[in-house]
Amino acid sequence: MESKDLDVMKMLCLGIFALLVFALPLPAQGPGDNLKDFLDLGAPQLRAKTQEIISGSMNFTEAEGKVFWPLYKEYDREWGVITDRSIELIKDYQANVKNLSDAKAKELAEKVFEISEQKDVLNRKYYGKFIEVLSPRRVFQFFQLSHRIDTLVNLKIASILPMIGEDW
């Protein structure tokens, strides 16, 4: 397959992922309910689709796949722990947003920074592990793809998570 064909395939995979993220079935309820449904129902689907997109987009050789997937499973397991913290933070925000005190706002903001730092630390840790078994170009490609997927998910959450002061 030519490089141009692979690029088209990658864009189609990301497009399908974006459709999945933005078209997850959400009942016609209030935004708070939509957020809960997305967080509860979307995570398993998103994790499975993420792995599928990585597989299709990276187009690993047999040798690359043999060394990548075991590390990816470790990475994904640790990423899941951070994701669980993010979900708890979102739920905490959702429960308090209508009457958000300065103290609670400060607590939530500090948790956001902690989670962001944890993601960076995890990515650096696994960059070091992936770079030992794959070329720097392939490792960068993986993290580029991973970042795009994370951005799409965060965009979906941001689209249904109210700003402070907005009505639900």
Secondary structure as GFF3:
##gff-version 3
##sequence-region A 1 168
A	DSSP	alpha_helix	3	23	.	.	.	ID=ss1
A	DSSP	alpha_helix	31	58	.	.	.	ID=ss2
A	DSSP	alpha_helix	62	96	.	.	.	ID=ss3
A	DSSP	three_ten_helix	97	99	.	.	.	ID=ss4
A	DSSP	alpha_helix	102	133	.	.	.	ID=ss5
A	DSSP	alpha_helix	136	160	.	.	.	ID=ss6
###
